[in-house]
Amino acid sequence: MVPEQKKVLFISAPIGAGHIRAAQAVANALQEIDPTIQTQLANVFDFFNPRLGKGILKVYLKLLATFPQAYGAMYGWGNDSSLALFGRRQVSRYLAHRMQNYILKYNPSAIVCTHATPAGLIAHLCRQSGLKVPTFAIVTDFVVHRLWVYPEISRYYVAHETLRNFLDQHGVVPERTHAFGIPVDASFISNVAREHVLQGLDLPMDGKTVLIMGGGAGILPMADIIRECDSSNAPLRFIAVTGKNRKLFHELSVLQKRLSHPLRVLGFVNNIHELMSCADVLLSKPGGMTSAEALASGLPMIIFKPLPGQEEANTRFLTERQYAMRADTTQAVKMHLEKLISSSQDLEKMRRHVFQAGKNQAAKDIANHIILTTRTKKNNR
């Protein structure tokens, strides 16, 4: 008798890279635990009309860049309004059938969602089309929005115990929720020689390294921040990651020649774990995945001007626990950097505190739990 093929389908969304990185981290952990497990990553936008998917992403990024208060208002409204929840069901009803044939063809033994939109579509299929596949939701922020909450989801994996309380208050019993942390790739918990990374970037060994990320979408004013901090007398060196933002890459490359402190400008990279390993401070927007990767790396954060919505919530979570500091102006960034760097002892103490907070085994814990839960459900049929 041929054993049944174990297949896990991950469905994410390209709204920020974090949702996809979380899916990849757990997929890698699953295959490390059991190489016979087949995994596949689907993008929820692939089930939309191509123009619709591109239009949604374009409007989303434009709204964040030009009118973040509107996004924040929509985020809050979606969390509180019964009309928003009704609208969510209508959208799910319209889009869910587009992914049904794909799921039936792939025939997964488990489905994992790392974004609220595919979680809603899967819940609709379970409710209306009788989909019986065990479904799992991985929340990639330090807050849970109500758009994540569906009774059809088998298990929820969240960053912290306080998020389990929120789910419990909204009808998801504690037995279905687990605070394993936000899953990060195993590379973030491996030992990387910082001297080797700095040498590869042709940066001096003395001084403190500030890693600046989050400029790919054009929301973080990297050039203004670097200009302000360059006037500091502190021994600083900067690594700026601009992602696929070519305009920003060019701007910083020109600026690089005028600075008194060393700056290395990088575009899209695949070695963020190495850059975090050689950094002393991370300056970034507070995306859930970036923050979780920083925690796993023991890297203190300075969060710049968080956007209303989940960024505000993530910032509140991180600053209340002293894993990060908030700066709403370039002057505040410089002040925080100088304060941290003036005392190596305080910086090292904060680094240890941050590292202890990182749930470095989250991807493996989630993968093991998915395997166990799927096996239990199958045996109970």
C-alpha positions in Angstrom: 0.0 0.0 0.0 1.4 3.4 -1.0 1.5 5.8 1.9 -0.5 9.0 1.6 1.6 12.0 0.4 1.9 14.6 3.2 1.4 18.0 1.6 1.2 21.4 3.4 -0.1 24.4 1.4 0.9 27.8 2.7 -1.1 30.8 1.5 0.3 34.3 2.0 0.0 37.8 0.6 2.7 40.1 -0.9 1.7 43.1 1.4 5.1 43.5 2.9 7.6 40.6 2.7 7.1 39.4 6.3 4.0 37.3 5.7 5.9 35.3 3.0 9.1 35.0 5.1 7.0 33.5 8.0 5.6 30.9 5.6 9.0 30.0 4.3 10.4 29.7 7.8 7.8 27.2 8.8 7.9 25.3 5.5 11.7 24.9 5.9 11.2 23.7 9.5 8.6 21.1 8.3 11.0 19.7 5.8 13.8 19.6 8.2 11.7 17.6 10.7 10.3 15.3 8.0 11.9 15.5 4.5 8.9 13.5 3.0 6.6 16.4 3.6 5.8 18.4 0.5 5.2 22.1 0.9 3.9 24.7 -1.5 3.6 28.5 -1.1 0.7 30.3 -2.9 0.1 34.0 -3.2 -3.5 35.0 -2.5 -3.3 37.7 -5.2 -2.8 34.9 -7.8 -6.5 34.1 -7.2 -7.6 37.6 -8.0 -7.9 39.3 -11.4 -4.3 40.4 -12.1 -5.3 44.0 -12.4 -7.2 43.9 -9.2 -4.3 42.4 -7.3 -1.9 45.0 -8.6 -4.4 47.8 -8.0 -4.9 46.8 -4.3 -1.2 46.7 -3.7 -0.6 50.1 -5.4 -3.4 51.8 -3.4 -2.2 50.2 -0.2 1.3 51.5 -0.6 0.1 54.9 -1.8 -2.2 55.3 1.2 0.6 54.4 3.6 3.0 56.9 2.0 0.6 59.8 1.6 -2.2 59.5 4.1 -1.3 57.1 6.9 -4.0 58.5 9.2 -6.7 57.2 6.7 -5.1 53.7 6.9 -5.1 53.9 10.7 -8.8 54.9 10.7 -9.6 52.0 8.4 -7.6 49.6 10.6 -9.5 50.7 13.7 -12.9 50.7 12.0 -12.2 47.2 10.7 -11.5 46.0 14.3 -14.7 47.5 15.8 -17.4 47.7 13.2 -20.0 45.1 12.5 -20.4 46.6 9.0 -16.7 45.9 8.4 -17.1 42.2 9.4 -20.2 41.9 7.1 -18.1 43.4 4.3 -15.3 40.9 5.0 -17.8 38.0 4.5 -19.0 39.5 1.2 -15.4 39.8 -0.1 -14.6 36.3 1.0 -17.7 35.0 -0.8 -16.7 36.7 -4.0 -13.1 35.5 -4.0 -13.1 32.1 -2.3 -14.3 30.1 -5.3 -11.3 31.3 -7.2 -8.9 29.3 -5.0 -11.2 26.3 -4.4 -10.1 24.5 -7.6 -6.5 25.1 -6.8 -6.8 23.6 -3.3 -8.7 20.6 -4.6 -6.1 20.0 -7.3 -3.2 20.2 -4.8 -5.1 18.2 -2.2 -3.1 19.3 0.9 -3.2 17.5 4.2 -3.0 20.9 5.9 -3.4 24.6 5.0 -1.4 27.4 6.7 -2.3 31.1 6.3 0.2 33.8 7.2 -2.2 36.7 6.3 -5.7 37.5 7.3 -7.1 37.6 3.8 -6.4 34.0 2.8 -7.5 33.0 6.3 -10.9 34.5 5.6 -11.2 32.8 2.2 -10.3 29.4 3.6 -12.8 29.9 6.5 -15.5 30.7 3.9 -14.7 27.5 2.0 -14.9 25.4 5.2 -18.2 27.0 6.0 -19.9 27.0 2.6 -18.2 24.3 0.5 -17.4 21.7 3.2 -13.6 22.0 3.0 -12.4 19.5 5.6 -8.6 20.2 5.6 -7.1 21.3 8.9 -6.3 25.0 8.8 -3.7 27.0 10.7 -3.2 30.7 11.1 0.2 32.3 11.9 -0.2 35.9 13.0 2.9 37.9 12.1 2.4 40.9 14.3 2.4 41.6 18.0 -1.3 42.3 17.7 -4.3 40.4 16.4 -6.9 42.2 14.2 -10.4 40.9 14.2 -10.1 40.2 10.5 -8.0 37.2 11.6 -10.8 35.7 13.8 -12.8 32.8 12.3 -14.3 29.8 14.1 -13.3 27.5 11.2 -9.6 27.9 11.8 -8.2 24.9 13.6 -5.3 26.5 15.4 -3.8 30.0 15.8 -0.1 30.7 16.4 0.6 34.1 17.9 3.6 36.1 19.2 2.7 36.4 22.9 0.2 35.3 25.6 -1.6 38.6 25.6 -2.7 37.8 22.0 -4.3 34.6 23.2 -6.3 36.6 25.6 -7.6 38.8 22.8 -8.6 35.7 20.8 -10.3 34.2 23.8 -12.4 37.4 24.2 -13.5 37.1 20.6 -14.6 33.5 20.8 -11.5 31.4 20.0 -11.0 29.0 23.0 -7.5 28.9 24.5 -7.2 25.2 23.4 -7.0 26.4 19.8 -4.3 29.1 20.4 -0.6 28.8 21.0 2.0 31.6 21.9 5.0 30.0 20.1 6.2 33.4 18.8 6.6 34.7 15.3 8.5 32.2 13.2 11.9 33.3 11.8 14.3 31.5 9.5 16.9 29.3 11.2 19.7 31.5 9.8 18.8 34.2 12.4 19.7 31.9 15.3 23.0 30.6 13.8 26.3 32.1 14.8 27.8 34.5 12.3 31.2 36.1 12.8 30.5 39.9 12.8 34.1 40.6 11.9 33.8 38.6 8.7 30.6 40.5 7.7 32.2 43.9 8.4 35.3 42.9 6.4 33.1 41.9 3.5 31.5 45.3 3.6 34.8 47.0 3.9 33.8 48.7 7.1 36.1 49.5 10.0 36.0 47.3 13.1 35.9 50.2 15.6 32.8 52.1 16.4 29.1 51.0 16.4 27.1 49.7 13.4 23.7 51.1 12.7 21.6 48.9 10.3 18.9 50.9 8.6 16.0 49.0 6.9 12.5 49.7 5.7 13.1 52.1 2.8 12.0 49.8 0.1 8.5 51.2 0.0 9.7 54.7 0.3 8.1 55.4 3.7 11.3 55.6 5.8 13.2 58.9 5.1 16.6 57.2 5.2 18.6 60.1 3.6 17.2 62.7 6.1 18.0 60.3 9.1 21.5 59.6 7.9 22.2 63.3 7.3 21.0 64.2 10.8 23.0 61.4 12.5 26.2 62.2 10.5 26.5 65.3 12.6 27.0 63.2 15.7 30.5 62.9 17.2 29.7 59.3 18.2 31.7 56.6 16.5 29.1 55.4 14.0 29.0 53.5 10.8 25.8 52.9 8.7 24.5 50.0 6.6 21.4 51.0 4.6 19.3 48.4 2.9 17.1 50.0 0.2 15.4 46.9 -1.1 14.1 47.3 -4.7 13.9 51.1 -4.4 16.4 52.1 -7.1 15.7 55.8 -6.6 16.6 55.6 -2.9 19.7 53.5 -3.7 21.0 56.2 -6.1 20.2 59.0 -3.6 22.2 57.3 -0.8 25.0 56.4 -3.1 25.5 60.0 -3.9 25.1 61.1 -0.3 27.7 58.5 0.8 30.5 60.6 -0.6 29.6 63.6 1.5 29.4 62.0 4.9 32.0 62.0 7.7 30.8 58.6 8.9 31.2 55.4 6.8 28.0 54.3 4.9 27.4 51.1 2.9 24.4 51.2 0.6 22.8 47.9 -0.3 19.8 47.1 -2.5 17.8 43.9 -2.3 19.8 41.3 -0.2 19.3 37.8 1.0 21.6 38.0 4.0 19.7 40.1 6.4 20.6 37.6 9.2 24.3 38.4 8.6 23.7 42.2 8.6 21.8 41.9 11.9 24.6 39.8 13.4 27.1 42.6 12.8 24.9 45.5 13.8 24.6 47.1 17.2 21.3 48.9 16.6 18.5 48.5 14.1 16.7 51.5 12.8 13.5 50.5 11.0 9.8 50.5 10.8 8.2 48.0 13.2 7.0 45.3 10.9 6.2 42.1 12.8 8.7 39.9 11.0 11.6 42.4 11.0 11.0 42.9 14.8 10.9 39.2 15.4 14.2 38.7 13.4 15.8 41.5 15.5 14.7 39.9 18.7 16.1 36.5 17.6 19.4 38.3 16.7 19.5 40.2 20.1 19.4 43.5 18.2 18.0 46.6 20.0 15.7 48.7 17.8 15.0 52.3 17.2 11.5 52.5 15.6 10.9 55.5 13.4 7.5 57.2 13.3 5.2 54.1 13.3 2.2 54.2 11.1 -1.3 54.1 12.7 -2.6 50.5 12.9 -0.5 47.5 13.5 2.8 49.5 13.5 1.6 51.5 16.4 0.5 48.3 18.2 3.8 46.6 17.5 5.7 49.7 18.7 3.7 49.7 21.9 4.4 46.1 22.6 8.2 46.4 21.9 8.7 49.7 23.8 6.7 48.7 26.9 9.0 45.7 27.3 12.1 47.8 26.5 13.1 45.9 23.4 13.0 49.1 21.4 12.9 52.9 21.5 10.6 55.1 19.6 11.7 58.2 17.6 9.2 60.4 15.7 11.8 62.8 14.4 15.3 62.6 12.9 16.6 64.5 15.9 15.1 61.9 18.3 16.9 59.1 16.3 20.2 60.9 16.8 19.5 61.4 20.5 18.6 57.7 21.1 21.7 56.6 19.2 24.0 58.8 21.1 22.5 57.7 24.4 22.9 54.0 23.6 26.4 54.3 22.2 27.7 56.5 25.1 27.4 53.5 27.4 28.6 50.2 25.9 27.5 48.5 29.2 23.9 49.7 28.8 23.9 48.7 25.1 25.1 45.2 25.9 22.6 44.9 28.8 19.8 45.9 26.4 21.1 43.5 23.8 21.0 40.6 26.2 17.5 41.6 27.3 16.3 41.6 23.7 17.9 38.3 22.9 16.3 36.6 25.9 12.9 37.8 24.5 13.3 36.2 21.1 11.4 33.0 20.6 14.1 31.5 18.4 12.4 28.1 18.1 9.0 29.4 16.9 9.3 28.0 13.4 10.2 24.5 14.7 7.6 24.6 17.4 4.9 25.6 15.0 6.0 22.9 12.5 6.0 20.2 15.1 2.5 21.2 16.3 1.1 21.3 12.7 2.4 17.7 12.2 0.9 16.5 15.5 -2.4 18.2 15.0 -2.8 17.0 11.5 -2.0 13.5 12.5 -4.4 13.6 15.4 -7.2 14.9 13.2 -6.6 12.2 10.6 -6.7 9.5 13.2 -9.9 10.8 14.7 -11.8 10.7 11.4 
